[in-house]
């Protein structure tokens, strides 16, 4: 099985523009724990236009989680807000950006609701 994290970020790069984010402008840094050093991705959104880099730059919203959880999010097996409430995902900065960014993750799969 291919790496769901790499596939997700490649999908975002190729997407270029997401109409569900037409009213969104901001940046989200995703810090994925999988040993040392941490894997970091910076997603910049400008009225739906998406740019993805590996830069470790300041962002409006920083999300920290383990690679296993991110892979579940990228596959539609987990929900970012439910994970935040459970304490398995940490966030600094603009919480609203996480709510909006969550739109680019695939929807839940059958049998995976509420995870």
C-alpha angles and dihedrals in degrees: 000000000000122000106275092203094057091043092052095051091044088052090053091048091051092044093063094176130037115193090203087067098046091121095044127100121170145080133266123197114201115202111194117196114216104137125301128352102035118236110240130193128182118207115191117194122194111178091319097321107123127205122182126197138159091236120137095218135143113277138188089240129024120196122193123192144138119272092243091059093045090052089052090051091048090052096046093249096116138034122231096217093047088049090051091052091048091052095240091113124048126202136193124189129007108020091188090066090059090052091050096040089053087073091076093059116092117261122259119288122228109283094016099087116139096011 
